[in-house]
Amino acid sequence: MLHHLFSGRGAELDEDSIIKSATGIRNTVVWKKLFKFQRDGVVGAIDKLNRFGGCIIADSVGLGKTFEALAIIKYHELRNDRVLVLCPKRLRDNWTLYKANDQRNFLAPDRFNYDVLNHTDLSRDDGSSGDIDLANVNWGNYDLVVIDESHNFRNKAAHNDRETRYGRLMTRIIKAGVKTRVLMLSATPVNNRLADLKNQIAFVTEGDDSALMAHGIPSIESTTRLAQKQFNRWLDLDEAERTPGRLIDMLGFDYFSLLDLLTIARSRKHVVKYYGTSETGRFPDRLKPINIKADVDRTGEFRPIRDINLEIRKLHLAVYAPLRYVMPQKQAAYDTKYGTQVRGGESFFRQVDREESLIHLLRVNVLKRMESAVTSFALTVERQLADIDRTLARIDAHVESIDELDVTDIDFDDPTIESLVVGNKVKVLLCDVDLLRWKQDLVEDRNRLATLLAQARQVDRVATQS
């Protein structure tokens, strides 16, 4: 929406001058299939590809980004350019169909000849992807790369010094070999933050932060970072002040200029307003969603999900948090053994804090199983009950050690102390734990989970009888 404010800036694009280098493009089937707004999108994208080396087509869902991209691909193929399409695996068939000798391919007369690879193929060094041998691909020989669902490449950070898909795309295809233009397709180029756009633009600029300086953008990094900062400030405003107009003023001109230079984004309202509906026909109305809240079981006797959630929130899940029950005089020793220094030693992350974070995730996980199916919920509860029973048995069998044990010196792999320890990765000496308090919480969890399990099994039994 913000980009559209600047969509009319500048002179009209001259279709003849832009596509003249691809003689015959107007005679192709794909070109003739396009609506006027789609042809304008193709012309605009080709112009940006020629001037800047890249473009993001961010038209709304259902406006034909794939067919616009196919027309752009045909434009480059008519110039004898080699084209690669990168797409999610689930969309692979969408792209391979239009280059196949298949009765369903109504674009068969255009004889498309581009290569298709999955996003995940960039993580592989060998094997096959369709009819392409990945070990022998000449990665640096593509004149145009089309990235479908390009927002999947919004993050470029490497993990454990391993080259990511983003890095391989940048170094092996875009930077290596011949000059490569990049066409990106995404209805949501900005997912979580405005800076998502920066990493996708880096494909166009080959990582050069000052590549658009001549066009009024001294630094792409600074422009996106400032825009994100201003957007965060806008979110903190009072509701009365948090208006679209205020956001436009706060984001500033540079961010919109960046969008205008490298993106094409139209909505259905934009198409209706500027192109009318005589050619496309009227867009269907979007119906309001209907919320259906079905009963969990046919008899209607199972407790509402809201009540189940409240019950789950009351769980201590004590079996997964033994450090919570370590006696105060022993806590420092466990902090030393399992804690982690972070940020160059400026702060200390305690294992007991990790356990509390895990407890929150486990509560969510139990509820998600409930949302999935009552059977899944029952299986999860059964596993947790089994963990509790094993821990209670270990506590009941525990005999106080005569010798004083020090957690900092003890070898937990010693089989002779197995009966004195609980835990898997994080092990705790039973003699260091307030066993009375821990056992009380374990028993309370067991009773609560047993009640939930009995109710879940009742639903299973009724469903089986039905």
C-alpha positions, 0 to 999 in steps of 0.5 A: 500500500505504501509503495503505491503512493509513489507508483505514479512517479516518473515518466510512463514506460515505453513498451516498444523501447523496452522490449525491442531487443526481444523480437517476437515477444508479442507473438508468443502465447504467454504474452497474448495471454496476459492482461494489460496490467500484467503486460505493464508489470512485465515491461516495468520488471524488464526495465528494472532488470536492465537498469538495476540488475534486479526486481521484486514483483510483489503483486497480491496473491491471484494477480498472476505473478507466475505468468508475468515471470514466464513472459519475462523468462521468454523475453530473455530466452529470445535473447539467447539468455540462460535462465534458472528458476528456483522454487520451493519443492511444493511448487516445482510442478507448477514450473516444470509443466510449462516447459514440458511436452504435456497436453496440459501445457497450453504454453507448449508452442513457446517452447520454454527451456529454463532450468528448474531447481528447488530451494533445497537443492542449493544445499546439496553438492551432488545427486539429481534434481529432476533431470539436472545433475547437481555435481556438474551444474555450471552455476555461474552461467545463468543470465537470469535467476527467477526466485519464486517465494523469494522471502524464503531468502530473507535471512543470510546468517550462516550457522556453525560456519556452514554455507547457507542456501543464501550464501551459495546463491550469492557466491555460486550463481549471482557473483560468479561467472556471467552477469546475472539478473535476479527476478524475485516473486513474493506476495510478502517480501516483508514478513517479520521486519522491514529489513527483510527487504534488505537481504533480498535486495542484496541479490540485485546489488551483489551485496554492495550497500552503496550500489544505489547511491546514484539513485538517491540511496547512499546506504541500503543498510542504513535506509532499512535500519532507520525505517525499522526503527521508525516503524517500531516507534510508530507501533508504540504510539497511542492508538489515536496517533497510530495512523497510516499517514503518521507512519508515512511521515515517520518512515521517510522518503528514502525507504519509499524510494528504495521500494519504487526503484526495485519493486512492483506491487499491485493489489486488486484495488489498484487494478480495478482503479487504474485498469477497470474490469472490462478486460479482467472481469469483476474480482470475486468478493472475499467472504467473511470467514465463518468460525465453526467451533465444533464439540470435541466429542459427539456426546458433548461431555468433554471439557471445553478447550478453554478449561483444558488450557487452564488445567494445563497452566496449573501444571508444575511439570516438576519432572522436567525442572529438577534444578528448581528444587535444588536446595539454596545452599547448593544452587551456586554449585549447579550454576557453576557446572551448567551455567553459560557465560554470554556476551563476552562474560558480561552476563550469565545464563543459568540452567535453571532459567533454561528449564523454566523456558522449557516448561512454558514450551511444554505447556504449549506443546500439550495444548497443541496436541489437544488441538491436533487430536484427542488421541495425540493429546492422550499419548503426550499425557501418557508419556508425561505420566510415565516420566513422573512415575519413574521419578517418583520411584527413584525418589522413593528408592533413594537412600541418603548417602553417608559421604558428602557428595560435591556436584562439581567434582563428581563423575556422573558417568560412574555407574556406582552413583546411578541410584543417587542421580536424576536427569538425562543431559542435566543430572542432579544429585538427589541428596541436593534436592528438597525431595519433600517439596519436589514429590508434592509437586510431582504427585499434584502433576500426576493427579491432574494429568491422570484426570485429563488422560481419563477424560481423553480416553473416554472420548476414544472409547465413545468414538470406537463404539460409534 
